[in-house]
Amino acid sequence: MPEKTSEYKPLVLVDTADLPEDVWLEYRRRGIGGSDAAAILGVSPFATARDLYYDKLKIVSYEDPEDNWVQKKIGHLLEDLVAEIFHVRTGYQIYQIKKMFYHPVHTFMLADVDYFVTLPNGETAILEIKTTNYNATDHWWAGGVETVPVNYEIQGRHYMAVMNLNHVFYCCLYGNSEQETIIRHIERDRDYEEELIALESEFWNDHILTRQPPRYVEDGELILASVKNHFGSADPNAPAIELSLSGAAGAMRYLELQAEKSALNAQVKQIDNEMKRLQGQIADEMGRCCTAVYSRDGTDYTITYNPLRKPGINKENLYRLQMQYPEIYEQFVTVSEQRRFYVKKAAGKAA
């Protein structure tokens, strides 16, 4: 097959050097980009395959949240700096080709690569620039072993397939110094690549071209956020709908899990009560002290019972604020909508 040889070259879709962002986004909708691939595989922490479907077909959603807009902006602003750090730390020459490429066989596969790298042996590699924070650096380790977050790995493997290159480097800045960067490297895996291409092809041909939305299979919170973003606020006056067979089956399974959870919650409540009883007895012994120590079987233990103080406003004071200072209340108090999901079994019908 052509994609498994080393003979093909990527084709250029468009020069991106002076391309306005809105036009660039339109070109991205013509195919699947590297950052889209993880959503298709159901492992993106940011989007579902359905979100990607809506975007590619320009199906309007009522809400388009930008909760991580600062993170995206920082990543864009620091891109050149992080690339320079990679050059300094590795000594490898880096350069950019500001073009959007596509695969010559699987033409829906697109690649807009951050940087290219010239290796000492003359081979070309890909460099992906990332930024994160201290609290997220553990995503770059797995059981003490260096790794690449799965969504970034899939992105890199997608790019290797499109560009017909065998190496991807990642440079991730998580602090404000040269040493606070993570550098990773992965090599091409033809078997993985073949599976990836098959899944992307299925998404493009069976969903995008046929306008058939993919099923939700991702994490529940991500699915609920996607549904809310697409449909917007609830309409209390809308008539009830008749669930499909699959929806009804899901509701019955939900009831089963609800019963299982209730049984487990009863056990958890019993354990919590026992823990609080023990905590109360120990707190009585500590009095006003915040620290206690003890030893058992040669091991030293420390108990802390520190005060935690944070600003807040109770319901009564919030009401007084609304009554006495309505302008301030309207300026600073926001109302967020939450929807309560509940499955109720009707009472048995009389004979």
N, C-alpha and C positions, 0 to 999 in steps of 0.2 A: 504494500500500500504506500502511496506517496508520502503520507505523513510519518512513516516509519523509516524513511531514508534520510540521508544527510544532504540531499541534492536540492531541495526546494528553498526558495527565498520568499520572505514576506513581501506583500504588495502594499503600496502606500494608498491610504484612503484619502487623507487630506493633510496639508501642511498646517500645523497648529501654532506656528510662531506668533502670528498676529491675529489669531482667531478669537472673536468675542466669546465670552463664556456661554451665552445662550445658543450660539451657533455650534460651539463645541459639544454642548449637551445634545443637540439634535443629531449630530454625527454619531454620538455614543448610542443613541437609540436605534441605530441601524444594525446593531449587533450586540454581542456579549463581551463586556470588558473584563479585565482581570479581577477588579473588585466586585464584579457581579457574580463571579463563579461560586463563591462561598454560599451566597444566598440560594443558588440553584441546588446545591448539595445539602441545604438545610442546616448549615453550621455557622452562618453569619451572626454575630452578636448584635447587628444593627438592623437587619431587614429580612423579611420573609421572601420566599419565591413569588408569592402573590404581590408583594410590594414591587418587586422587579417587573412583574407582568404589567401592573398598572402603569409603571413608568415608561416601559418600552412602547406601550400602545397609547400613551398620553391620556389615560383614563383618569378623569379628574377626581381627586380626593378632596374632601371638605377641609381637612386639616393637614398641614405639612410641617410638623414640628421641627425646630432646629435646636433641640436641647444641647447638642454638642457643637454648636456653631463656633464657639471660642476654640475648642480643641482643633477643629478643622482649620480655622484661621491661623492658629499657631503653627500647625503642621505645614501649611503653605508658606508662611513667612520664614520659617526656619529651614526650609528645604535645602537651599544653597549652602547654608552653614553646616548642616549635618553632612552633606556631600563632601564639603571641604575637610571636615573632621575625618571622614572615612579615608580620604586621600592621604592626610597627614599620618594616620595610624597605620595604614597598610603600605603606603608608597605607590599604590596602583594609580595609573592615570585614568581619569574619568572625563566623560564628555556627554553632551546631550544631542539628541536628534529630535527636533521638535516636529514630529510627524505622528499621525495615527496610522498604524499598520493593520493589515488583516491577513488571515491565513489564505494561501492560494487555493486550497482544496475546501476547507471548512470556512467559507467566506463570512460567516456570521461571527467568527472569533476575531475580536479586536484587541489591539495592544497599544497603550499610550505609556511608554516606559519612562520612569523618572530620569535615570542615567544609564549610560553604558560604561563598561570597564574594560581596559586593555590589560590582560594578564601578562606576566613576564614571558610566557611562551608565545605571545602574540595572539592568543585566543581572545574572543570577545565574550564578555559576561554581562549580566544585567545587575543593576544596583537599584534597590527599592529603599526609599527614605521613609522612616517612621519616627514618630514622637510619642512619648507616653509619660507617665508620672511614676514616682517611686512605688506607689501602691500597686501598680500594674506590672512591675518587672517580673513577678513570679510567672507570668504567662510565657516568659522566654526560657523557663526551666520546667522539667518534668522529672520528678524524683531525683533531683540533683544533677540531672543530665541536661546539657544545652539543647534547646529545641527552638522551633519557630511556631508562633501561634497558628493554629490550623487554618484560619481564614487567610492569613498572610502567605502560608505555604501554598495553598490552592491558587492564590493570585500569582505567585511566582511560577508555579508549574503551568498555568495557563499562558503566561508570557513566554516561557521556554518553548511551548508548543507553537505559538504563533511566529516567534522570531527564529525558530530553529537553532536555539542556543542551548548549551549544556550546563550552564552555571548561573545561579542567582545569589547575590549577596544582599544582606539586609543590614542597614545601619540605623539603630534606634536610639535617639537621644532621650534620656529620662531625667537629666539634671542640667546644671549650668556650667559644666566643665568638660574638657576633652575626655577625661577618664569616665565620665558618667554616660557612656554610650555602650550599647550592646551591638556586637557585630556577629552575624551568623552567615552560614553558607550552606546551600543545598545543591545537589546535583540532579540532573535529569533522570527521571524514572519512566521508561517507555511504557511499561505495563500500567502504571498509575495514569499516565497521560492518555492512554487509549481509553480507559474507563472514564476519565474526565471529559474527553471529547464526546463520548457516547452519551453521557448525561446532559451535556450542554446541547448536543444535537437534538436530543429528545425534547428538552425544554423549548428550544427554538421552533422545531418543526411541529411538535404536538400541541404546543400552547400558544406561542406568539403568532405563528402563521395561521393557525386555525381559530385564534381568538377564544381558546378554551382555558379558563383560569386554572392554575394548579391548585391542588388541595392543600390546606394548611396542615403541616406535619411538624412544625417547629415547636420551640418552647412556648408554653401557654401564655406567659406574660407578653412575649413578642407577638403572638397571634392576636391577643386582645388589643394591644396597642395598634396593630395594623388595621383591625376592624374598626376601631374608634376613629383612627385617622381617615379612613376611607368614607365612612358613613356620617361622621360628625355627631352632633348631639342627638340624644334620644327624642322621639316624638311620642309623648304620653297619650296623644289622641289617635295614634295610628291603630287600625283594627288588628286583632290577633291574626296570626298566620297559622296555617296547618303545616306542621313539620314534615319533612321528607322521611322516607323509611330509614335512611342512614342517620338523619337527625334524631328521630325517635329512638333508634338503637343507642345512640350516644347519650340521650337523656336517661335511658334505663340504666346504662352502665354508670352514669353519674350518680344515680340514686344508690346503686350498689356500693360505689366507692364512698359515698357520703355515710352510709351505714357502717362501713369498715372504719372510716375515720372517727365516727362517734365512739365506737368501741375503744379505739386506741386513745382517743382524747380522754376517756374516762380513766384509763390507766395513767396517762400523763398527769391528769389532775390529781390523782392519788399520790403520785410520786412528788409532784410540786408541793402538795400539802405537807408531806413528810419532810421535804427539804426545808420548807419555811419553818416548820416546828423546830428542827435542829438549828436553823439559823437564829430563831428567836431565843433559844436556850443559850447559844454562844454569845449573842448580842447582850443578853442579860449579864453574862459573866464579864464581858468587856466593858460594860457601862458606857462612859463617855470616851473611852479610848478608841482610836481608829486602827490600831494594829495589835495583833496577838501572834505569838509564836509557840510552836511545840515541836517535839521530836518523836518519831515513831520508827522503830526498826532501823535505826542508824541514819534516817533521812530527816532533814530539817524542813519544816513547813512554816509558811507565813500566811496569816489571815489579815486582810485589809477590809475595813468597813468605813470607807471615806464618804464624806458628804459630796453630793453632786448638785450644783446649783446652776440653773439656766433660766434665762428670762422667759416669761410666759404670761398668758392672760387667760383667766378662767371665763366661763360662759357668762357669769353675772357681770363681771367688769366689762366684757365685750359688749354686752347689751347697754350698759351705762355709757360706754364710749359712743355707741350708735345714737343714743338719745341726746347726749350733751354736746357731742362734737361730730355732727353728721358729716361735715365736709372732710374732716380728717379720716373718719371711718370709710367713706367712699373712696378716698385717695389711696389708702393703704390696705384695706381688707379686700381680698379677692375670693371669689366663689368658684370652686372647682366642682365639676360634675363627676360623680361616681355612679355606676350602675350596679345594682345588687342582683346577682343571678340566683334564682331559686327554683327548684323543681318540686312541685307539690302533687301528691297523689290524691285524687278525689275520693270522697267517701263512697262506699259501695252502694250501688243502686238497689232500691227496694224491689223485692220480687213482685 
